Amino acid sequence: MKLKLFSWILILILSVSMHANNVTITNIVVDQTGGKITFDLKWDNSWYVTGPGTPNNWDAVWVFAKFRACAATLTDTFTHVLWSTTYSDHTFPATLEAMQKDTDIVGIDADGLGVMLRNKTVGIYPTGTNATVTLKATNLPATGDLDVRVYGIEMVYIPRGPLHLVMEQQIMMLQNVNLL
């Protein structure tokens, strides 16, 4: 029991020291009549690795948006933006591409709830650069003052197959601890 409690405390302490990779979404511009939202996306420590002897995985940012009328009260809920599922309705910079969330296939998910954006070229990118993205919404009102918010969450694609988790440092730390 004490070992289990100590393990959870150790995991909690280690997770506090982890840092996000500075996902930033800035310069949001909404074209209500065209149903488009344009923004700059940037994140650090991105990667896209593939080939013999590599893990064949990549990181990306899951982008989604919500809106509500500016006149809404704080208790009024936001409506989830639905993105067009037609790839050509969107404008991506030459450095990024949209991926289907559960595969390694270029495209937009059929549910339209978000867009997974990754680097288009294989490589490791320690410092991000601003990339201007324009996404077409299918349910954005054409008129009225809107409060539109765009969010991004960094995600990692791990292909299906055996998963090997290496926790040598944590195991060594547990072996050197005397529990009462």
C-alpha beads as a LAMMPS data file, in Angstrom:
LAMMPS data file: protein, C-alpha beads

180 atoms
179 bonds

1 atom types
1 bond types

-500.0 500.0 xlo xhi
-500.0 500.0 ylo yhi
-500.0 500.0 zlo zhi

Masses

1 110.0

Atoms # bond

1 1 1 0.000 0.000 0.000
2 1 1 2.806 2.396 0.939
3 1 1 4.661 1.617 -2.294
4 1 1 1.529 2.306 -4.325
5 1 1 0.958 5.629 -2.539
6 1 1 4.601 6.586 -3.005
7 1 1 4.400 5.716 -6.715
8 1 1 1.415 8.029 -7.205
9 1 1 3.154 10.842 -5.307
10 1 1 6.280 10.352 -7.446
11 1 1 4.257 10.459 -10.667
12 1 1 2.516 13.623 -9.494
13 1 1 5.824 15.318 -8.660
14 1 1 7.356 14.354 -12.006
15 1 1 4.329 15.599 -13.932
16 1 1 4.504 19.017 -12.257
17 1 1 7.941 19.575 -13.787
18 1 1 6.739 18.918 -17.366
19 1 1 6.222 21.882 -19.663
20 1 1 3.882 22.397 -22.579
21 1 1 5.441 23.291 -25.900
22 1 1 4.184 26.865 -26.123
23 1 1 1.196 26.344 -28.393
24 1 1 0.025 29.844 -29.263
25 1 1 -2.860 30.984 -31.421
26 1 1 -2.813 34.705 -32.175
27 1 1 -4.156 37.284 -34.637
28 1 1 -7.625 35.727 -34.904
29 1 1 -9.668 37.279 -37.728
30 1 1 -13.280 36.246 -38.365
31 1 1 -14.928 36.674 -41.786
32 1 1 -18.551 35.955 -40.932
33 1 1 -19.923 36.453 -44.445
34 1 1 -17.358 34.019 -45.860
35 1 1 -17.620 31.703 -42.859
36 1 1 -13.845 31.722 -42.369
37 1 1 -11.588 32.059 -39.353
38 1 1 -7.935 33.010 -39.887
39 1 1 -5.256 32.813 -37.184
40 1 1 -1.531 32.381 -36.620
41 1 1 -0.445 29.065 -35.072
42 1 1 2.924 28.376 -33.472
43 1 1 4.358 25.671 -31.218
44 1 1 7.873 24.683 -30.166
45 1 1 9.630 21.302 -30.131
46 1 1 7.580 19.841 -32.929
47 1 1 8.631 16.717 -34.796
48 1 1 7.670 14.427 -37.638
49 1 1 9.854 11.326 -37.842
50 1 1 9.540 8.365 -40.171
51 1 1 11.745 5.783 -41.815
52 1 1 13.851 2.758 -40.871
53 1 1 14.803 2.648 -37.197
54 1 1 12.519 5.516 -36.173
55 1 1 9.256 5.412 -34.239
56 1 1 7.235 6.740 -37.228
57 1 1 5.279 9.269 -35.212
58 1 1 4.595 12.981 -35.100
59 1 1 3.118 15.707 -32.986
60 1 1 0.389 18.056 -34.105
61 1 1 -2.036 20.634 -32.768
62 1 1 -5.753 19.830 -32.535
63 1 1 -7.479 23.128 -33.413
64 1 1 -11.104 23.773 -32.543
65 1 1 -13.193 26.890 -32.015
66 1 1 -16.303 28.044 -30.201
67 1 1 -18.559 31.064 -30.603
68 1 1 -21.453 32.897 -28.988
69 1 1 -23.125 36.271 -29.391
70 1 1 -21.231 39.165 -27.814
71 1 1 -24.445 40.148 -26.041
72 1 1 -24.601 36.745 -24.326
73 1 1 -24.386 36.508 -20.569
74 1 1 -21.608 34.651 -18.791
75 1 1 -23.955 31.716 -18.244
76 1 1 -24.784 31.368 -21.958
77 1 1 -22.930 28.462 -23.515
78 1 1 -20.646 28.604 -26.520
79 1 1 -21.488 26.766 -29.737
80 1 1 -18.828 24.443 -31.137
81 1 1 -17.633 25.549 -34.589
82 1 1 -18.038 22.837 -37.218
83 1 1 -15.273 22.900 -39.827
84 1 1 -15.889 21.999 -43.434
85 1 1 -14.824 18.425 -44.178
86 1 1 -13.675 19.435 -47.687
87 1 1 -9.887 19.822 -47.560
88 1 1 -9.803 22.461 -50.316
89 1 1 -12.119 24.785 -48.318
90 1 1 -9.203 25.530 -45.992
91 1 1 -5.945 27.396 -46.528
92 1 1 -2.821 25.943 -44.941
93 1 1 0.718 27.314 -45.231
94 1 1 3.217 25.231 -47.194
95 1 1 4.728 24.024 -43.893
96 1 1 1.563 22.457 -42.421
97 1 1 -1.017 19.874 -43.408
98 1 1 -4.233 18.604 -41.844
99 1 1 -4.350 15.003 -40.712
100 1 1 -7.189 12.695 -39.786
101 1 1 -6.951 12.265 -36.031
102 1 1 -6.741 8.486 -35.751
103 1 1 -4.578 7.735 -38.785
104 1 1 -1.597 8.904 -40.800
105 1 1 -3.893 10.068 -43.622
106 1 1 -4.015 13.657 -44.895
107 1 1 -7.534 15.019 -44.608
108 1 1 -10.226 16.466 -42.345
109 1 1 -12.226 14.290 -39.943
110 1 1 -15.822 13.590 -40.969
111 1 1 -17.212 15.028 -37.720
112 1 1 -15.764 18.493 -38.449
113 1 1 -15.223 19.176 -34.742
114 1 1 -11.537 20.005 -35.108
115 1 1 -8.556 20.008 -37.416
116 1 1 -5.284 18.217 -36.610
117 1 1 -2.366 20.254 -38.016
118 1 1 1.156 18.825 -38.256
119 1 1 4.398 19.777 -39.948
120 1 1 4.368 18.668 -43.563
121 1 1 8.065 17.901 -43.845
122 1 1 9.906 15.197 -41.910
123 1 1 12.162 16.787 -39.317
124 1 1 12.585 18.131 -35.814
125 1 1 11.605 21.743 -35.152
126 1 1 12.868 23.067 -31.786
127 1 1 11.528 26.572 -32.344
128 1 1 8.219 27.154 -34.059
129 1 1 7.394 29.851 -36.569
130 1 1 4.052 31.540 -37.015
131 1 1 1.951 29.783 -39.631
132 1 1 -1.182 31.533 -40.881
133 1 1 -4.124 29.139 -41.219
134 1 1 -7.619 29.846 -42.590
135 1 1 -10.383 27.371 -41.771
136 1 1 -13.891 27.345 -43.223
137 1 1 -16.721 26.977 -40.713
138 1 1 -20.084 25.545 -41.739
139 1 1 -22.188 26.830 -38.832
140 1 1 -20.852 30.354 -38.241
141 1 1 -23.652 32.976 -38.358
142 1 1 -23.221 35.371 -41.314
143 1 1 -24.262 38.412 -39.267
144 1 1 -24.207 39.648 -35.677
145 1 1 -21.425 40.424 -33.247
146 1 1 -19.706 37.218 -32.175
147 1 1 -17.280 36.226 -29.454
148 1 1 -15.095 33.658 -31.259
149 1 1 -12.408 31.686 -29.475
150 1 1 -9.879 29.390 -31.132
151 1 1 -8.100 26.722 -29.092
152 1 1 -5.170 24.408 -29.760
153 1 1 -4.044 21.292 -27.910
154 1 1 -0.791 19.548 -28.753
155 1 1 -1.301 15.873 -29.550
156 1 1 0.973 12.977 -30.545
157 1 1 0.245 10.352 -33.186
158 1 1 1.455 6.906 -32.162
159 1 1 0.916 4.210 -34.796
160 1 1 -0.898 1.016 -33.873
161 1 1 1.385 -1.765 -32.724
162 1 1 3.407 -2.862 -29.713
163 1 1 4.101 -0.091 -27.223
164 1 1 7.232 -0.140 -25.077
165 1 1 7.292 2.261 -22.158
166 1 1 10.693 2.891 -20.611
167 1 1 10.637 4.124 -17.045
168 1 1 14.183 3.204 -15.960
169 1 1 14.815 6.394 -14.001
170 1 1 11.592 6.097 -11.996
171 1 1 12.214 2.393 -11.263
172 1 1 15.747 3.106 -10.092
173 1 1 14.415 5.838 -7.801
174 1 1 11.853 3.415 -6.319
175 1 1 14.532 0.745 -5.734
176 1 1 16.620 3.180 -3.681
177 1 1 13.766 4.210 -1.385
178 1 1 13.318 2.603 2.028
179 1 1 9.646 2.509 2.873
180 1 1 8.701 2.227 6.541

Bonds

1 1 1 2
2 1 2 3
3 1 3 4
4 1 4 5
5 1 5 6
6 1 6 7
7 1 7 8
8 1 8 9
9 1 9 10
10 1 10 11
11 1 11 12
12 1 12 13
13 1 13 14
14 1 14 15
15 1 15 16
16 1 16 17
17 1 17 18
18 1 18 19
19 1 19 20
20 1 20 21
21 1 21 22
22 1 22 23
23 1 23 24
24 1 24 25
25 1 25 26
26 1 26 27
27 1 27 28
28 1 28 29
29 1 29 30
30 1 30 31
31 1 31 32
32 1 32 33
33 1 33 34
34 1 34 35
35 1 35 36
36 1 36 37
37 1 37 38
38 1 38 39
39 1 39 40
40 1 40 41
41 1 41 42
42 1 42 43
43 1 43 44
44 1 44 45
45 1 45 46
46 1 46 47
47 1 47 48
48 1 48 49
49 1 49 50
50 1 50 51
51 1 51 52
52 1 52 53
53 1 53 54
54 1 54 55
55 1 55 56
56 1 56 57
57 1 57 58
58 1 58 59
59 1 59 60
60 1 60 61
61 1 61 62
62 1 62 63
63 1 63 64
64 1 64 65
65 1 65 66
66 1 66 67
67 1 67 68
68 1 68 69
69 1 69 70
70 1 70 71
71 1 71 72
72 1 72 73
73 1 73 74
74 1 74 75
75 1 75 76
76 1 76 77
77 1 77 78
78 1 78 79
79 1 79 80
80 1 80 81
81 1 81 82
82 1 82 83
83 1 83 84
84 1 84 85
85 1 85 86
86 1 86 87
87 1 87 88
88 1 88 89
89 1 89 90
90 1 90 91
91 1 91 92
92 1 92 93
93 1 93 94
94 1 94 95
95 1 95 96
96 1 96 97
97 1 97 98
98 1 98 99
99 1 99 100
100 1 100 101
101 1 101 102
102 1 102 103
103 1 103 104
104 1 104 105
105 1 105 106
106 1 106 107
107 1 107 108
108 1 108 109
109 1 109 110
110 1 110 111
111 1 111 112
112 1 112 113
113 1 113 114
114 1 114 115
115 1 115 116
116 1 116 117
117 1 117 118
118 1 118 119
119 1 119 120
120 1 120 121
121 1 121 122
122 1 122 123
123 1 123 124
124 1 124 125
125 1 125 126
126 1 126 127
127 1 127 128
128 1 128 129
129 1 129 130
130 1 130 131
131 1 131 132
132 1 132 133
133 1 133 134
134 1 134 135
135 1 135 136
136 1 136 137
137 1 137 138
138 1 138 139
139 1 139 140
140 1 140 141
141 1 141 142
142 1 142 143
143 1 143 144
144 1 144 145
145 1 145 146
146 1 146 147
147 1 147 148
148 1 148 149
149 1 149 150
150 1 150 151
151 1 151 152
152 1 152 153
153 1 153 154
154 1 154 155
155 1 155 156
156 1 156 157
157 1 157 158
158 1 158 159
159 1 159 160
160 1 160 161
161 1 161 162
162 1 162 163
163 1 163 164
164 1 164 165
165 1 165 166
166 1 166 167
167 1 167 168
168 1 168 169
169 1 169 170
170 1 170 171
171 1 171 172
172 1 172 173
173 1 173 174
174 1 174 175
175 1 175 176
176 1 176 177
177 1 177 178
178 1 178 179
179 1 179 180
